[in-house]
Amino acid sequence: MTIEEIQQEIIQEFSMFEDWMDKYAYLIELGNELEDLDPKDKNDQNLIKGCQSRVWLVADLKEDKIEFRGESDAVIVKGLVALLLRVTSGRTPQELLENELHFVDDIGLKQHLSPTRSNGLLAMIKQIRLYAVAYSKIAG
């Protein structure tokens, strides 16, 4: 699936819920399904700056594709991490740089997050883009 197809799939999933409490519950469920990071990866180097809660993002280049892993100590934010990883992990740096992550706006997440959580989400997206830029210089 392309990045766009996965974003459309997420938009479709969230459209099934009319109430925002149900959307939050779904987000928490997604976060609970996220595999925990190895404790050694929960370090300052992988910590996202600008997040109210603690968020760690790890990126490894494997066969010209970036594999992301992440975790947060806050349940809703962990769900946001799960969504971002679903869209971005396993992509080439070029794919990540050529595609906008619009699903966050399309499902109304930005408007329903606190300003600090919204800033944290933007910080995560920025870090993913920075990894894509850095790895684009390495990947073939």
C-alpha positions in Angstrom: 0.0 0.0 0.0 1.1 3.5 -0.7 1.4 6.2 2.0 -1.8 7.8 0.5 -3.7 4.6 0.6 -2.8 4.0 4.3 -3.8 7.6 5.1 -7.2 7.0 3.4 -7.6 3.8 5.3 -7.0 5.6 8.6 -9.5 8.4 7.6 -12.1 5.7 6.9 -11.5 4.0 10.2 -11.9 7.2 12.2 -15.0 8.2 10.2 -16.8 5.2 11.7 -16.8 6.9 15.1 -19.1 10.0 15.5 -18.2 10.7 19.1 -14.7 12.0 20.0 -14.6 9.8 23.1 -14.9 6.8 20.8 -12.1 8.1 18.6 -9.9 8.6 21.7 -10.7 5.1 22.9 -9.7 3.8 19.4 -6.5 5.8 19.6 -5.7 4.3 23.0 -6.4 0.8 21.6 -4.0 1.4 18.8 -1.4 2.6 21.3 -1.9 -0.5 23.4 -1.2 -2.7 20.4 2.2 -0.9 19.8 5.2 -3.1 20.7 7.2 -1.6 23.5 10.6 -0.3 22.8 13.7 -2.0 24.2 14.7 -0.1 27.3 18.1 0.7 25.7 16.3 2.7 23.0 14.5 4.9 25.6 17.4 7.3 25.7 17.9 11.1 25.3 19.1 10.6 21.7 15.8 9.1 20.7 13.6 11.4 22.8 11.5 13.8 20.8 12.0 17.4 21.9 8.8 19.5 22.1 6.5 16.8 23.5 4.8 17.3 26.8 4.9 13.5 27.4 7.9 11.5 26.7 8.1 10.1 23.2 11.0 8.1 21.7 11.4 7.5 18.0 14.0 5.2 16.6 14.8 4.9 12.9 16.9 2.3 11.1 17.7 2.2 7.4 17.2 -1.3 6.1 17.4 -2.1 2.3 16.9 1.6 1.5 13.7 1.8 3.6 13.4 3.5 7.0 12.0 1.2 9.7 10.6 3.3 12.6 9.9 2.2 16.1 8.5 4.3 18.8 6.8 4.6 22.1 5.3 7.1 24.6 4.6 7.1 28.3 1.1 8.7 27.6 -1.7 6.5 26.3 -3.2 8.9 23.7 0.2 9.9 22.5 1.2 6.3 22.1 -1.8 5.9 19.8 -0.6 8.9 17.8 2.8 7.2 17.5 1.2 4.0 16.4 -0.7 5.9 13.6 2.5 7.7 12.5 4.5 4.5 12.4 1.7 2.8 10.4 1.9 5.4 7.7 5.7 6.0 7.6 7.6 2.9 8.6 9.0 0.7 5.8 9.1 3.6 3.4 12.0 5.0 1.3 13.3 8.4 2.4 12.0 9.7 -1.0 8.5 8.5 -0.3 8.5 10.2 3.0 9.7 13.5 1.5 7.3 13.4 -1.4 4.1 12.8 0.7 2.3 15.1 3.1 0.9 13.5 6.2 -2.6 15.0 5.9 -4.6 12.3 7.7 -4.0 14.1 11.1 -6.0 17.1 9.8 -8.5 15.0 7.9 -9.6 13.0 10.9 -9.8 16.2 13.0 -7.1 15.2 15.4 -5.3 18.6 15.4 -8.5 20.4 16.6 -9.2 17.9 19.3 -5.7 17.7 20.8 -4.5 20.0 23.5 -2.0 22.6 22.1 0.9 20.8 23.8 -0.1 17.4 22.3 -0.6 19.1 18.9 2.9 20.6 19.2 4.3 17.2 20.2 2.6 15.6 17.1 4.2 18.2 14.9 7.6 17.5 16.5 7.2 13.8 15.8 6.4 14.5 12.1 9.3 16.9 11.9 11.7 14.3 13.3 10.4 11.7 10.8 11.1 14.2 8.0 14.6 14.9 9.4 15.4 11.2 9.4 14.1 11.0 5.8 16.4 13.9 4.8 19.4 12.3 6.5 18.8 8.8 5.1 18.1 10.1 1.6 21.8 11.0 1.4 22.7 7.4 2.3 20.0 5.4 0.5 20.6 4.4 -3.1 
